[in-house]
Amino acid sequence: MENKIRIMIADDFPLIRENMCEMINAQPDMEIVGEAESGREIIGLAKEKEFDLILMDIEMEQTNAGILATEKIREEKPEAGIIFLTCHETKEMIVMAMGAGALDYLVKDSKEEEILYHIRCAYRGNPVMTTRIHETIMAEYQRLQKSERSLLFFINSISKLTSTERHLIKLLLDGCKVNEIAEIRCVEPSTVKTQMKGLNRKFGCSRSKEIVQIIRDLGIEHLF
């Protein structure tokens, strides 16, 4: 018979650990080699023991304890295989968890057969994510790609701005209205409106509010 899949589990609820251990140890190809009730404890066990996978709860002694533990463990053991088994399934938590380098992400109320299937697939190097997890990660990847393209476009457009246009954007970022900008710059409001139209064309926007929002979304206010 092949070597058993050596699994450790980290969860701050004793009953959950007990049930998971019972389920896993009942499998002919798996065994529990370590249990922890906190992120700190699983970090210590990961240093001491040989293992193939860790089933990691996210919220233990703190809300992101499992994520922090995963990052720490993978710093020392980049090959460490970790599956998040948690109650949380929000978009933000999924992205944060998978960004820590986990192989897979399962909610605790998943069926026993599903959990075991995911464990075996992850061990063989072919982790399978549920449709929701996969779609969430792909959506975030596409968002980052779009943000990167937007950032490059804006940086390129900013390099072509005149000093007057840069000052105009700064005033817009400060929340100034057309009449206020005209007063500050000692020009007619009609002149400001004409300058805004020129800015909109350069950035491919229909309104100056869009320029301001994109600059804030990209976090590049400091360039003005």
C-alpha positions as CSV (number, residue, x, y, z in Angstrom):
1,M,0.0,0.0,0.0
2,E,1.2,3.5,-0.8
3,N,2.3,5.9,2.1
4,K,-0.6,7.5,3.8
5,I,-1.4,11.2,3.3
6,R,0.0,12.9,6.5
7,I,-2.5,15.6,7.6
8,M,-2.4,18.2,10.3
9,I,-5.5,20.2,11.4
10,A,-5.7,23.6,12.9
11,D,-9.1,24.6,14.4
12,D,-10.0,26.3,17.7
13,F,-13.2,24.2,18.1
14,P,-12.4,20.8,19.8
15,L,-15.5,19.1,18.5
16,I,-14.7,20.1,14.9
17,R,-11.1,18.8,15.3
18,E,-12.4,15.6,16.8
19,N,-14.9,15.0,13.9
20,M,-12.3,15.8,11.3
21,C,-9.7,13.5,12.9
22,E,-12.2,10.7,13.1
23,M,-13.2,11.1,9.5
24,I,-9.6,11.2,8.2
25,N,-8.2,8.4,10.3
26,A,-11.0,6.2,9.1
27,Q,-9.6,6.5,5.6
28,P,-7.1,3.8,4.5
29,D,-4.9,6.3,2.7
30,M,-4.9,9.1,5.3
31,E,-3.7,9.8,8.8
32,I,-3.7,12.7,11.3
33,V,-0.2,13.6,12.4
34,G,-0.9,16.7,14.4
35,E,-3.6,18.9,15.9
36,A,-3.5,22.6,16.8
37,E,-6.1,25.0,18.3
38,S,-4.4,28.2,17.2
39,G,-2.3,29.8,14.5
40,R,0.7,30.0,16.8
41,E,0.4,26.3,17.6
42,I,0.2,25.1,14.0
43,I,3.2,27.2,13.1
44,G,5.2,25.4,15.8
45,L,3.9,22.0,14.7
46,A,4.8,22.7,11.1
47,K,8.4,23.2,12.2
48,E,8.5,20.0,14.3
49,K,6.6,17.5,12.2
50,E,6.6,16.0,8.7
51,F,3.3,16.5,6.9
52,D,1.8,16.5,3.5
53,L,-1.2,18.8,4.0
54,I,-2.7,21.1,6.6
55,L,-6.4,21.7,7.0
56,M,-6.4,25.3,8.3
57,D,-9.2,27.2,9.9
58,I,-9.0,30.9,9.2
59,E,-10.5,32.5,12.4
60,M,-8.9,31.2,15.5
61,E,-7.2,33.4,18.2
62,Q,-7.9,36.3,15.8
63,T,-10.0,36.7,12.7
64,N,-7.2,36.0,10.2
65,A,-5.0,33.8,12.3
66,G,-5.1,31.0,9.8
67,I,-4.0,33.3,6.9
68,L,-1.1,34.7,9.0
69,A,-0.1,31.2,10.0
70,T,-0.2,30.0,6.3
71,E,2.1,32.9,5.3
72,K,4.5,32.1,8.1
73,I,4.6,28.4,7.4
74,R,5.1,28.9,3.6
75,E,8.0,31.3,4.3
76,E,9.9,28.5,5.9
77,K,8.4,25.6,3.8
78,P,7.3,27.0,0.4
79,E,6.2,23.5,-0.6
80,A,3.7,23.2,2.3
81,G,0.3,22.2,1.1
82,I,-2.5,24.0,2.9
83,I,-6.3,23.8,2.4
84,F,-8.5,26.3,4.2
85,L,-11.5,24.7,5.8
86,T,-13.6,27.5,7.2
87,C,-17.1,29.0,7.8
88,H,-16.2,32.1,5.8
89,E,-17.1,32.4,2.1
90,T,-17.0,36.1,1.4
91,K,-15.3,37.4,-1.6
92,E,-12.8,39.4,0.4
93,M,-11.9,36.4,2.6
94,I,-11.5,34.1,-0.3
95,V,-9.2,36.4,-2.2
96,M,-7.1,37.1,1.0
97,A,-6.9,33.4,1.8
98,M,-5.9,32.2,-1.6
99,G,-3.4,35.0,-1.9
100,A,-1.6,33.5,1.1
101,G,-0.7,30.5,-1.1
102,A,-3.3,27.9,-0.1
103,L,-4.0,25.1,-2.5
104,D,-7.8,25.0,-1.9
105,Y,-10.6,26.5,0.1
106,L,-13.6,24.6,1.5
107,V,-16.4,25.6,3.8
108,K,-16.9,23.5,6.9
109,D,-20.4,22.3,6.0
110,S,-19.1,20.6,2.8
111,K,-20.0,17.0,2.6
112,E,-17.6,14.4,3.9
113,E,-17.0,12.9,0.4
114,E,-16.3,16.4,-1.0
115,I,-13.7,17.2,1.7
116,L,-11.9,13.8,1.2
117,Y,-12.0,14.3,-2.6
118,H,-10.4,17.7,-2.3
119,I,-7.7,16.4,0.1
120,R,-6.8,13.6,-2.3
121,C,-6.7,15.9,-5.3
122,A,-4.5,18.5,-3.5
123,Y,-2.1,15.7,-2.4
124,R,-1.7,14.5,-6.0
125,G,-0.9,18.0,-7.1
126,N,-4.2,18.6,-8.8
127,P,-6.3,20.7,-6.4
128,V,-9.9,21.3,-7.4
129,M,-11.6,24.5,-6.3
130,T,-15.4,24.8,-6.2
131,T,-17.0,26.8,-8.9
132,R,-17.6,29.8,-6.6
133,I,-14.0,29.9,-5.4
134,H,-12.7,29.6,-8.9
135,E,-15.0,32.3,-10.3
136,T,-14.1,34.7,-7.4
137,I,-10.4,34.3,-8.0
138,M,-10.7,34.7,-11.8
139,A,-12.8,37.9,-11.2
140,E,-10.2,39.3,-9.0
141,Y,-7.5,38.4,-11.5
142,Q,-9.4,40.2,-14.2
143,R,-9.9,43.2,-12.0
144,L,-6.2,43.5,-11.3
145,Q,-5.4,43.2,-15.0
146,K,-7.9,46.0,-15.7
147,S,-6.4,48.1,-12.9
148,E,-2.9,47.5,-14.3
149,R,-4.0,48.6,-17.8
150,S,-5.8,51.6,-16.3
151,L,-2.7,52.6,-14.3
152,L,-0.4,52.4,-17.3
153,F,-2.8,54.4,-19.4
154,F,-3.2,57.1,-16.7
155,I,0.5,57.3,-16.0
156,N,1.1,57.7,-19.8
157,S,-1.6,60.4,-20.0
158,I,-0.4,62.2,-16.9
159,S,3.1,62.5,-18.5
160,K,1.5,64.6,-21.3
161,L,-0.4,67.0,-19.1
162,T,0.5,70.7,-19.0
163,S,1.2,72.4,-15.6
164,T,-2.2,74.1,-15.9
165,E,-3.9,70.7,-16.4
166,R,-2.1,69.2,-13.5
167,H,-3.1,72.1,-11.2
168,L,-6.7,71.7,-12.5
169,I,-6.7,68.0,-11.5
170,K,-5.3,68.9,-8.1
171,L,-8.1,71.3,-7.5
172,L,-10.6,68.7,-8.6
173,L,-9.2,66.2,-6.2
174,D,-9.5,68.8,-3.5
175,G,-13.2,69.0,-4.3
176,C,-13.3,72.4,-5.9
177,K,-16.2,73.4,-8.1
178,V,-15.9,75.2,-11.5
179,N,-16.5,78.7,-10.0
180,E,-14.0,78.0,-7.2
181,I,-11.4,76.9,-9.6
182,A,-12.0,79.9,-11.8
183,E,-11.5,82.2,-8.8
184,I,-8.3,80.4,-7.7
185,R,-6.9,80.5,-11.1
186,C,-8.1,84.0,-11.9
187,V,-9.9,83.0,-15.1
188,E,-13.5,82.9,-16.3
189,P,-15.6,79.8,-15.5
190,S,-16.0,79.2,-19.2
191,T,-12.3,78.9,-19.5
192,V,-12.3,76.2,-16.7
193,K,-15.0,74.3,-18.5
194,T,-13.0,74.3,-21.8
195,Q,-9.9,73.0,-19.9
196,M,-12.0,70.3,-18.3
197,K,-13.2,69.2,-21.7
198,G,-9.6,68.9,-22.8
199,L,-8.8,66.8,-19.8
200,N,-11.7,64.5,-20.4
201,R,-10.5,63.9,-24.0
202,K,-7.0,63.1,-22.8
203,F,-8.2,60.5,-20.3
204,G,-11.0,59.1,-22.4
205,C,-13.7,60.2,-19.8
206,S,-17.0,61.9,-20.3
207,R,-16.9,63.8,-17.0
208,S,-14.2,65.2,-14.8
209,K,-15.7,63.3,-11.8
210,E,-14.7,60.0,-13.6
211,I,-11.0,61.2,-13.8
212,V,-11.1,62.0,-10.0
213,Q,-12.6,58.7,-9.1
214,I,-10.2,56.6,-11.2
215,I,-7.2,58.5,-9.8
216,R,-8.5,57.7,-6.3
217,D,-9.2,54.1,-7.1
218,L,-5.7,53.7,-8.5
219,G,-4.2,55.4,-5.4
220,I,-2.1,57.9,-7.4
221,E,-3.4,61.2,-5.8
222,H,0.2,61.8,-4.7
223,L,1.2,62.5,-8.3
224,F,-0.6,65.8,-8.1
